[in-house]
Amino acid sequence: MSIRAEHELHQRRKGRNVGVGLMLGAFVVLVLALTFVKITSGDFEMPRIEEQQ
């Protein structure tokens, strides 16, 4: 049994998958960074529950 060379189609899929993975990772980092900035900005308060009479 010899090892066959990877087909060109697999190389393109691999490149596309790496690109999608990097974009997804960048999106997650962006969301985490925005959340961190929002919470640490100092004006973040938990919503107050108003008592109704």
Backbone as CSV, one residue per row, in Angstrom:
resi,resn,N_x,N_y,N_z,CA_x,CA_y,CA_z,C_x,C_y,C_z
1,MET,0.840,-1.193,0.000,0.000,0.000,0.000,0.880,1.250,0.000
2,SER,0.686,2.045,-0.964,1.442,3.296,-1.030,0.551,4.451,-0.580
3,ILE,1.188,5.457,-0.052,0.448,6.649,0.381,0.224,7.529,-0.840
4,ARG,-1.039,7.820,-1.108,-1.363,8.649,-2.266,-1.268,10.123,-1.898
5,ALA,-0.929,10.915,-2.877,-0.870,12.366,-2.675,-2.289,12.896,-2.447
6,GLU,-2.382,13.956,-1.667,-3.679,14.555,-1.372,-4.241,15.195,-2.642
7,HIS,-5.501,14.976,-2.874,-6.151,15.533,-4.068,-6.281,17.050,-3.929
8,GLU,-6.315,17.724,-5.051,-6.398,19.186,-5.072,-7.685,19.688,-4.415
9,LEU,-8.759,18.921,-4.534,-10.027,19.307,-3.917,-9.905,19.353,-2.397
10,HIS,-9.191,18.400,-1.828,-9.003,18.377,-0.377,-8.160,19.558,0.099
11,GLN,-7.206,19.938,-0.711,-6.380,21.095,-0.354,-7.217,22.368,-0.325
12,ARG,-8.121,22.517,-1.295,-8.980,23.709,-1.314,-9.936,23.710,-0.130
13,ARG,-10.527,22.544,0.172,-11.432,22.467,1.329,-10.703,22.790,2.618
14,LYS,-9.489,22.262,2.749,-8.711,22.512,3.959,-8.436,24.011,4.115
15,GLY,-8.078,24.662,3.023,-7.837,26.103,3.064,-9.085,26.883,3.437
16,ARG,-10.230,26.464,2.895,-11.496,27.125,3.207,-11.861,26.910,4.673
17,ASN,-11.659,25.682,5.161,-11.982,25.386,6.557,-11.104,26.183,7.513
18,VAL,-9.837,26.334,7.181,-8.941,27.132,8.019,-9.416,28.586,8.026
19,GLY,-9.818,29.102,6.877,-10.311,30.476,6.794,-11.576,30.682,7.618
20,VAL,-12.514,29.748,7.523,-13.755,29.847,8.306,-13.445,29.748,9.793
21,GLY,-12.530,28.864,10.158,-12.150,28.716,11.567,-11.512,29.975,12.119
22,LEU,-10.653,30.611,11.326,-10.025,31.851,11.773,-11.048,32.975,11.921
23,MET,-11.999,33.051,10.985,-13.034,34.085,11.088,-13.915,33.851,12.317
24,LEU,-14.257,32.610,12.583,-15.063,32.293,13.762,-14.301,32.641,15.036
25,GLY,-13.021,32.312,15.077,-12.199,32.656,16.236,-12.113,34.164,16.437
26,ALA,-11.961,34.910,15.347,-11.897,36.372,15.445,-13.216,36.944,15.952
27,PHE,-14.336,36.367,15.517,-15.640,36.829,15.976,-15.806,36.582,17.479
28,VAL,-15.378,35.419,17.943,-15.476,35.100,19.375,-14.605,36.065,20.185
29,VAL,-13.396,36.336,19.719,-12.513,37.270,20.420,-13.132,38.660,20.448
30,LEU,-13.748,39.089,19.357,-14.398,40.398,19.299,-15.537,40.494,20.309
31,VAL,-16.378,39.472,20.378,-17.500,39.470,21.319,-16.981,39.483,22.758
32,LEU,-15.962,38.686,23.049,-15.398,38.673,24.402,-14.788,40.028,24.761
33,ALA,-14.094,40.652,23.815,-13.487,41.954,24.077,-14.553,43.016,24.328
34,LEU,-15.607,43.027,23.515,-16.681,44.006,23.726,-17.375,43.786,25.062
35,THR,-17.588,42.535,25.435,-18.206,42.226,26.725,-17.321,42.696,27.865
36,PHE,-16.024,42.420,27.767,-15.087,42.828,28.811,-15.065,44.343,28.965
37,VAL,-15.020,45.066,27.851,-14.996,46.534,27.906,-16.298,47.064,28.496
38,LYS,-17.415,46.478,28.112,-18.718,46.930,28.619,-18.810,46.749,30.128
39,ILE,-18.346,45.613,30.630,-18.456,45.329,32.062,-17.477,46.165,32.875
40,THR,-16.269,46.379,32.366,-15.254,47.100,33.137,-15.297,48.613,32.942
41,SER,-16.234,49.134,32.159,-16.268,50.571,31.910,-16.743,51.371,33.114
42,GLY,-17.327,50.733,34.103,-17.705,51.430,35.321,-19.157,51.834,35.371
43,ASP,-19.812,51.977,34.247,-21.209,52.390,34.258,-22.157,51.203,34.137
44,PHE,-21.617,50.003,34.256,-22.440,48.801,34.172,-23.124,48.567,35.514
45,GLU,-24.432,48.440,35.503,-25.188,48.143,36.711,-26.181,47.045,36.411
46,MET,-26.395,46.206,37.383,-27.415,45.177,37.246,-28.785,45.868,37.239
47,PRO,-29.716,45.368,36.468,-31.037,45.988,36.445,-31.700,45.923,37.818
48,ARG,-32.285,47.034,38.203,-32.960,47.099,39.506,-34.389,46.610,39.358
49,ILE,-34.814,45.889,40.348,-36.217,45.414,40.371,-37.007,46.430,41.176
50,GLU,-37.905,47.094,40.495,-38.747,48.094,41.150,-39.905,47.402,41.855
51,GLU,-40.136,47.794,43.086,-41.280,47.246,43.816,-42.534,47.971,43.386
52,GLN,-43.548,47.216,43.052,-44.814,47.831,42.666,-45.733,47.881,43.880
53,GLN,-46.459,48.978,44.025,-47.341,49.143,45.186,-48.777,48.931,44.814
